[in-house]
Amino acid sequence: MERGRCCFVAWCFAATLWLLIGLENAWPLTLVGAEVAPASTPPPTCSAAGMESVPVVRNDSGWAISLLVPRSSIIPSDVAVLINDGDQQSIVAGQYFQLRHAIPDANMIHLRLPITPTKGANYAISTEEFAALKAQVDARLGENIQAYAITWTQPYMVLGGPAGAVGITSAFTYGYDSAAARPSRYFNSATYHPYTDFHIRPAMMLAGYTPQDVVSLIDRGASAQNILPTGNGYFIRTTDARRSDPRYAAFRAVVGKWNHRNGLNMNVIDNSAGAGRDYIKNTPHVLFYQTGLERVPAIDSNQYVPGALADHLTSFGGELLASSQMSILDWIKAGATASYGTVTEPTANPAKFPQPVVLVSQYFYGNTALEAYNKSVLVPYQGVFVGEPLARPFGTKAYFAHGVLSIKTSIPKKGVPYALIAGKSCSGPFTTLQSNISVSPDSYTIIRDSTGFHPYYQLIED
């Protein structure tokens, strides 16, 4: 019966989109497992400030189990979804994103932009038009909103202010005047409340060449949830020294930091002498791919893990639809889940591009793609972040089998002691099952408890 209801919901949604875009513009809608349904909701559980609920994905006890762990990211109710009602692709993206992540209706902000998306034009919005647009958005946001998901592909930059061309994600986050060019206070921060702590709302564009590209992107982001991948990461120094040398030392550092047992499978490739290839080809399980080239060959020959992040340091990758170089939308079309590029000449300044150690670290410790990418760029005003904002492959996964609770998690950080406690109700009393849990740096932490069934567990800072 439940399966039948989901199929009916899927049919209704597909029919709605068909009516929305019209028969002549219809495209084959990708339905995950032949069904479209919101992200699965765990059974009723406890809640606590600074904590999040983790579903126990396999449980042979016959009874519901609640597990709370320290929170490490924004959540769907934190995100405002900006929709251009004059753009069919934006409407589709907003509706589908809401469906897959159960975004509250109150967070859906409908706008009518002063320009109409047209191929070959309208890639930029003026500062005056943007100011009016931002004022509309701000008037409708509550203090709870911490970030933006922008559902249109154009406009993707703001022109006319003293900072020059500013990526629209940065304009929404930091503004478009000269102050936007300052180093970001959000860079490599530990917060999952950027508006509360810094009075900024970081943004990411749900953009793509076609509606199908965006639907597939959202599917990848939703399916990435807590898959806890081990890699693979590829960081390539190419024969293009101007574009790859600025991050080469950082490439080596990120591989040295993460490529170990219980860490991630990371690879640095130095092809500066030209003896091999400047790119990977026909490579499976790609999770991170960072390089420096004007155009990156063979990206569509690789297989990308849901939640994969990929970018190339070049001048105009953020010119989404009019670039003389490879657009970062090519990464999205090829199967990556998020990317970053600049809309105007940044020079080969590594501060204006994602820093590998920060990007990987923030992602591994449980940030969403929106947070990890935004936190990885020190001076982001010339760039745009594109991808599935709530993609979050790292975090915590738990199982209960034969009286043993097993937890695998990436969120504990070195130097912070943790304890596993359990009780018979949300409010306790709680018994300490394990304390002073060992945490290895930059590694997955495995916790097993064999004291038998408990209905309520919490992993807490000790």
C-alpha positions as MATLAB code, in Angstrom:
seq = 'MERGRCCFVAWCFAATLWLLIGLENAWPLTLVGAEVAPASTPPPTCSAAGMESVPVVRNDSGWAISLLVPRSSIIPSDVAVLINDGDQQSIVAGQYFQLRHAIPDANMIHLRLPITPTKGANYAISTEEFAALKAQVDARLGENIQAYAITWTQPYMVLGGPAGAVGITSAFTYGYDSAAARPSRYFNSATYHPYTDFHIRPAMMLAGYTPQDVVSLIDRGASAQNILPTGNGYFIRTTDARRSDPRYAAFRAVVGKWNHRNGLNMNVIDNSAGAGRDYIKNTPHVLFYQTGLERVPAIDSNQYVPGALADHLTSFGGELLASSQMSILDWIKAGATASYGTVTEPTANPAKFPQPVVLVSQYFYGNTALEAYNKSVLVPYQGVFVGEPLARPFGTKAYFAHGVLSIKTSIPKKGVPYALIAGKSCSGPFTTLQSNISVSPDSYTIIRDSTGFHPYYQLIED';
ca = [
       0.000    0.000    0.000;
       2.789    2.427    0.952;
       4.662    1.637   -2.260;
       1.522    2.341   -4.239;
       1.097    5.729   -2.546;
       4.721    6.689   -3.331;
       4.267    5.681   -6.947;
       1.148    7.833   -7.120;
       3.054   10.787   -5.620;
       5.809   10.253   -8.182;
       3.271   10.142  -11.016;
       1.610   13.340   -9.785;
       4.942   15.139   -9.523;
       6.025   14.050  -12.987;
       2.657   15.112  -14.382;
       2.957   18.500  -12.692;
       6.376   19.061  -14.240;
       5.042   17.982  -17.655;
       2.261   20.539  -17.398;
       4.735   23.143  -16.153;
       7.172   22.951  -19.020;
       4.863   21.829  -21.778;
       5.036   18.868  -24.108;
       7.478   20.476  -26.507;
      10.020   20.971  -23.698;
       9.452   17.704  -21.855;
      12.508   15.704  -20.799;
      12.964   12.169  -19.361;
      12.630   12.629  -15.595;
      14.982   10.488  -13.558;
      13.158    8.792  -10.718;
      15.304    7.104   -8.079;
      14.280    3.452   -7.868;
      11.316    4.308  -10.153;
       9.864    6.399   -7.323;
      10.195    9.975   -6.161;
       9.834   10.513   -2.452;
      11.135   12.953    0.117;
      14.222   11.984    2.069;
      13.307    9.169    4.451;
      12.222   10.367    7.862;
      13.444    8.407   10.874;
      10.930    7.319   13.513;
      10.185    9.834   16.280;
      13.296   10.397   18.340;
      14.680   12.656   20.994;
      16.071   16.084   20.222;
      18.560   18.257   22.054;
      20.297   21.549   21.373;
      23.478   21.065   19.379;
      22.592   17.442   18.552;
      21.168   15.648   15.535;
      19.343   12.367   15.114;
      21.071    9.531   13.256;
      18.930    6.698   11.857;
      20.008    3.189   12.858;
      20.014    1.776    9.331;
      19.912   -1.906   10.327;
      18.233   -3.011   13.535;
      17.310   -6.601   14.384;
      15.994   -5.832   17.888;
      12.402   -5.307   16.787;
      12.269   -2.031   18.722;
      12.981    1.535   17.670;
      16.368    2.948   18.620;
      17.177    6.645   18.960;
      20.755    7.858   18.510;
      21.815   11.482   18.918;
      25.271   12.761   17.955;
      26.812   16.260   17.976;
      25.482   18.326   15.115;
      28.003   19.280   12.431;
      26.095   20.950    9.575;
      23.174   23.041    8.466;
      19.906   21.149    8.041;
      17.053   21.511    5.509;
      15.024   23.820    7.745;
      17.996   26.241    7.801;
      17.942   26.793    4.022;
      15.937   29.374    2.067;
      15.218   28.222   -1.488;
      15.161   31.122   -3.977;
      12.975   30.499   -7.040;
      12.585   32.696  -10.119;
       8.934   32.302  -11.125;
       9.804   33.589  -14.597;
      12.191   30.666  -15.186;
      10.739   27.187  -15.747;
      14.002   25.436  -14.895;
      14.212   27.359  -11.619;
      10.668   26.301  -10.695;
      11.451   22.657  -11.417;
      14.706   22.817   -9.447;
      13.032   24.435   -6.444;
      10.119   22.016   -6.322;
      12.280   18.942   -6.728;
      14.844   20.107   -4.166;
      12.052   20.732   -1.676;
      10.609   17.280   -2.324;
      13.880   15.387   -1.910;
      14.902   17.211    1.281;
      11.526   17.998    2.878;
      12.226   21.735    2.914;
       9.503   23.615    4.862;
       7.048   25.576    2.698;
       7.898   28.725    4.633;
      11.479   28.524    3.297;
      10.419   28.634   -0.366;
      10.967   32.219   -1.575;
       9.279   32.982   -4.909;
      10.664   35.920   -6.867;
      10.205   37.523  -10.248;
      13.623   38.565  -11.524;
      13.857   41.720  -13.661;
      15.349   39.732  -16.536;
      14.165   36.684  -18.447;
      16.663   33.848  -18.983;
      17.555   33.817  -22.664;
      20.279   31.800  -24.307;
      23.133   34.116  -25.173;
      22.088   36.964  -22.896;
      21.199   38.052  -19.372;
      24.098   36.381  -17.615;
      24.565   39.375  -15.303;
      22.309   41.520  -13.159;
      23.015   45.167  -12.342;
      23.791   46.331   -8.824;
      20.533   48.295   -8.741;
      18.503   45.260   -9.815;
      20.325   43.039   -7.357;
      19.761   45.453   -4.463;
      16.012   45.390   -5.124;
      16.059   41.596   -5.395;
      18.039   41.166   -2.181;
      15.672   43.500   -0.341;
      12.729   41.305   -1.398;
      14.508   38.216   -0.106;
      15.629   39.758    3.176;
      12.111   40.942    3.956;
      10.870   37.359    3.886;
      13.579   35.629    5.912;
      13.463   34.721    9.567;
      16.421   34.607   11.932;
      16.446   30.813   11.585;
      17.581   30.930    7.928;
      21.323   30.253    7.720;
      21.938   29.703    3.975;
      20.537   30.047    0.450;
      19.878   27.555   -2.313;
      19.613   29.576   -5.560;
      17.658   27.583   -8.132;
      18.333   29.504  -11.334;
      21.332   29.224  -13.670;
      21.250   32.821  -14.878;
      21.974   35.492  -13.850;
      25.136   34.215  -12.189;
      26.967   37.502  -11.548;
      26.396   41.082  -10.450;
      27.963   43.945  -12.411;
      28.417   47.612  -11.637;
      29.716   47.908   -8.112;
      33.198   48.973   -6.944;
      34.235   45.328   -6.619;
      33.694   44.758  -10.345;
      32.094   41.478  -11.429;
      30.901   39.557   -8.369;
      29.572   35.989   -8.431;
      25.919   35.927   -7.443;
      26.488   33.435   -4.614;
      29.077   35.798   -3.133;
      26.816   38.817   -3.689;
      24.038   37.144   -1.687;
      26.545   36.143    1.000;
      28.837   39.169    1.335;
      27.377   41.937   -0.833;
      28.758   43.385   -4.076;
      30.649   46.487   -2.949;
      34.358   46.796   -2.144;
      33.795   45.218    1.290;
      32.974   41.954   -0.481;
      36.641   41.667   -1.527;
      37.824   41.281    2.063;
      38.900   37.856    3.367;
      35.922   35.823    4.546;
      35.373   35.351    8.272;
      33.569   32.136    7.360;
      36.799   30.613    5.993;
      37.621   27.310    7.765;
      35.273   28.137   10.632;
      33.595   25.540   12.857;
      30.124   27.099   12.786;
      26.998   25.510   11.370;
      25.101   28.748   12.140;
      26.781   31.280    9.799;
      23.978   33.838   10.007;
      23.768   33.607   13.779;
      27.543   33.782   14.232;
      28.725   35.976   11.325;
      25.530   37.553    9.988;
      26.086   36.012    6.555;
      24.124   33.417    4.650;
      26.380   31.377    2.334;
      24.844   30.373   -0.977;
      25.084   27.694   -3.646;
      23.430   27.562   -7.067;
      21.364   24.552   -8.137;
      22.420   25.189  -11.720;
      22.791   23.108  -14.853;
      22.632   23.242  -18.627;
      19.221   21.518  -18.656;
      16.418   20.706  -16.216;
      17.495   17.059  -16.355;
      21.030   18.028  -15.293;
      19.592   19.734  -12.218;
      17.210   16.870  -11.370;
      20.110   14.405  -11.619;
      22.250   16.705   -9.475;
      19.598   16.808   -6.741;
      19.263   13.017   -6.893;
      23.007   12.655   -6.348;
      22.959   15.061   -3.436;
      20.059   13.320   -1.735;
      21.561    9.854   -2.229;
      24.921   10.972   -0.810;
      23.526   11.271    2.719;
      25.812    9.510    5.230;
      27.295    7.037    2.744;
      30.674    7.454    4.489;
      32.909    6.987    1.426;
      36.628    6.226    1.560;
      37.567    8.084   -1.610;
      39.019    8.371   -4.134;
      40.645   11.779   -4.349;
      42.794   13.028   -7.258;
      44.875   16.212   -7.062;
      46.772   16.862  -10.274;
      49.712   19.112  -11.038;
      49.530   19.560  -14.781;
      51.806   20.865  -17.508;
      49.885   24.139  -17.136;
      52.119   25.569  -14.400;
      50.240   28.858  -14.153;
      47.014   27.090  -13.243;
      48.204   24.095  -11.214;
      51.365   25.235   -9.417;
      49.524   27.659   -7.070;
      47.839   24.701   -5.338;
      50.503   22.020   -5.752;
      51.891   22.330   -2.212;
      48.321   22.171   -0.913;
      47.673   19.080   -3.061;
      50.613   17.343   -1.430;
      49.483   18.447    2.011;
      45.956   17.109    1.659;
      47.192   13.717    0.467;
      49.712   13.542    3.294;
      47.023   14.402    5.826;
      44.301   12.024    4.685;
      45.811    9.079    2.804;
      46.086    6.546    5.637;
      44.265    3.645    7.299;
      40.731    4.658    8.339;
      41.206    7.867    6.362;
      40.598    8.466    2.667;
      42.202    7.082   -0.470;
      43.932   10.160   -1.877;
      46.342   10.566   -4.764;
      48.560   13.418   -5.896;
      49.690   13.231   -9.521;
      52.611   15.356  -10.686;
      52.628   15.588  -14.464;
      54.451   18.916  -14.626;
      57.190   17.312  -16.750;
      54.606   16.028  -19.247;
      55.586   12.363  -19.055;
      52.004   11.244  -18.426;
      48.493   12.670  -18.652;
      47.216   15.936  -17.208;
      43.940   14.266  -16.271;
      42.346   11.025  -15.113;
      40.269    8.931  -17.473;
      37.827    6.018  -17.053;
      38.383    6.208  -13.301;
      35.772    4.818  -10.864;
      34.759    6.078   -7.421;
      35.978    9.658   -7.827;
      35.144   11.687   -4.697;
      37.538   14.663   -5.000;
      39.103   15.968   -8.217;
      41.092   19.215   -8.182;
      43.393   20.366  -10.929;
      44.578   23.358  -12.925;
      43.713   23.484  -16.615;
      41.790   25.733  -18.965;
      39.806   22.685  -20.059;
      39.869   19.262  -18.394;
      39.566   16.358  -20.857;
      37.632   13.119  -20.325;
      35.730   14.202  -17.204;
      32.594   12.438  -18.457;
      34.499    9.126  -18.715;
      34.902    8.916  -14.932;
      32.426    7.591  -12.367;
      31.735    9.979   -9.499;
      30.677    9.067   -5.985;
      27.425   10.785   -4.908;
      28.590   13.965   -3.230;
      31.782   14.259   -5.321;
      33.475   17.676   -5.404;
      35.486   18.773   -8.475;
      37.010   22.035   -9.680;
      39.742   23.396  -11.949;
      41.729   26.553  -11.288;
      41.253   28.771  -14.310;
      40.064   32.322  -14.914;
      36.527   31.920  -16.204;
      35.142   28.568  -15.040;
      32.401   30.478  -13.211;
      31.192   32.059  -16.465;
      28.542   29.366  -16.511;
      27.067   29.889  -19.955;
      29.504   32.144  -21.800;
      32.977   30.987  -20.859;
      35.885   30.912  -23.267;
      37.197   28.152  -20.984;
      35.532   25.074  -19.484;
      32.469   25.987  -17.460;
      32.057   24.398  -14.041;
      28.648   23.249  -15.280;
      30.607   20.644  -17.260;
      31.614   19.064  -13.932;
      27.942   18.928  -12.922;
      26.895   17.391  -16.232;
      29.699   14.810  -15.945;
      28.453   13.646  -12.516;
      30.114   15.803   -9.858;
      27.838   17.096   -7.095;
      29.421   20.525   -6.552;
      32.070   22.812   -8.035;
      33.468   26.344   -7.934;
      34.781   28.828  -10.486;
      35.380   32.527  -10.987;
      33.317   34.837  -13.198;
      36.126   37.284  -13.933;
      39.935   37.303  -14.004;
      41.172   36.527  -10.468;
      44.856   36.035  -11.384;
      46.385   32.775  -10.192;
      45.795   33.683   -6.566;
      45.206   30.521   -4.506;
      43.259   32.544   -1.906;
      40.527   32.974   -4.524;
      40.130   29.242   -5.100;
      39.187   26.250   -2.915;
      41.939   25.193   -0.522;
      42.157   21.395   -0.606;
      42.937   20.749    3.072;
      40.089   22.991    4.229;
      37.637   21.595    1.667;
      38.319   17.954    2.516;
      38.492   18.532    6.276;
      35.239   20.460    6.515;
      33.460   17.919    4.310;
      34.821   14.941    6.239;
      33.796   16.383    9.599;
      30.184   16.450    8.470;
      29.618   19.741    6.616;
      27.319   19.905    3.610;
      28.719   20.679    0.162;
      27.480   24.272    0.530;
      29.384   24.729    3.787;
      32.587   22.896    2.864;
      33.020   24.728   -0.445;
      32.135   28.158    0.958;
      34.500   27.676    3.906;
      37.365   26.613    1.618;
      37.744   29.906   -0.303;
      39.359   32.766    1.620;
      38.438   35.506   -0.883;
      35.384   34.232   -2.785;
      33.776   37.416   -4.130;
      34.684   36.763   -7.774;
      33.420   33.201   -7.725;
      30.250   31.148   -7.851;
      29.494   27.941   -5.973;
      27.391   25.470   -7.952;
      26.031   22.160   -6.738;
      23.626   20.362   -4.451;
      23.744   22.445   -1.268;
      22.659   19.713    1.166;
      24.840   16.906   -0.202;
      26.517   15.409    2.874;
      28.275   12.078    2.334;
      30.136   12.194    5.650;
      28.657   12.059    9.136;
      27.469    9.057   11.153;
      25.964    5.664   10.387;
      24.795    3.109   12.970;
      23.709   -0.544   13.072;
      22.267   -2.796   15.791;
      22.685   -6.546   15.366;
      22.811   -9.469   17.837;
      22.817   -7.136   20.816;
      25.693   -4.977   19.555;
      25.429   -1.326   18.549;
      28.028   -0.341   15.941;
      28.662    3.301   15.072;
      30.906    4.551   12.285;
      31.402    8.299   12.279;
      33.608   11.006   10.801;
      32.471   13.868   13.037;
      34.631   13.438   16.209;
      37.624   15.763   16.220;
      41.066   15.293   17.674;
      41.522   16.705   21.164;
      37.835   16.494   22.075;
      36.885   13.607   24.429;
      33.634   11.754   23.690;
      31.367    9.407   25.641;
      28.533    7.042   24.678;
      25.595    7.130   27.071;
      22.228    5.323   27.082;
      18.890    5.562   28.835;
      15.266    4.465   28.811;
      13.803    7.849   27.898;
      14.754   11.083   26.190;
      15.327   12.767   29.515;
      17.297    9.949   31.111;
      18.590    9.017   33.534;
      21.567    8.015   31.392;
      24.233    5.436   32.028;
      27.735    5.903   30.639;
      28.543    2.938   28.417;
      31.941    4.202   27.229;
      33.989    7.267   28.086;
      37.184    8.833   26.798;
      36.532    7.325   23.388;
      39.696    7.243   21.316;
      39.722    9.487   18.247;
      42.472    9.248   15.636;
      43.200   12.408   13.648;
      41.564   12.689   10.230;
      40.080    9.192   10.468;
      36.783    7.415   10.780;
      35.972    6.475   14.373;
      34.423    3.062   15.048;
      32.460    2.598   18.279;
      30.957   -0.748   19.368;
      28.862   -1.375   22.430;
      27.847   -4.909   23.437;
      25.840   -4.132   26.599;
      22.631   -5.090   24.804;
      19.588   -3.150   23.702;
      18.938    0.411   24.882;
      16.158    2.531   23.358;
      18.025    5.852   23.616;
      21.702    6.486   22.896;
      23.750    9.675   22.773;
      27.317   10.274   21.616;
      28.348   13.374   23.522;
      31.411   15.469   24.215;
      32.738   14.074   27.491;
];
